[in-house]
Amino acid sequence: MTRKSAGSGPPLDELSSWVGEHRLKQAEAAEPLMVSRPRVCDVVNGKTSKFTLDSLVEMLGRGGQPINLAVDWTAVQAGGHQLPKRPGA
């Protein structure tokens, strides 16, 4: 993935890029992210299924990365999920 700007990609890609940009070894990256070295290994190797969104957001915050979250409700609804109606809608 080519990175366009900070905060432009999925959280796992952002974390992996942060490790690479700072030229950190996995053990060095683990300390500020407050996770184990094997967790950093999972990040770097793109093992998405091992993470929840909240754990990735926490690590991004600890790494000083900007966090922007957007939800495309039309995509959620297209997936067959029923959403509560918004007030005034």
Secondary structure, DSSP 8 states (H G I E B T S, - for coil): ----STT-S-HHHHHHHHHHHTT--HHHHHHHHTS-HHHHHHHHTT-GGG--HHHHHHHHHHTT--------HHHHHHTT------TT-
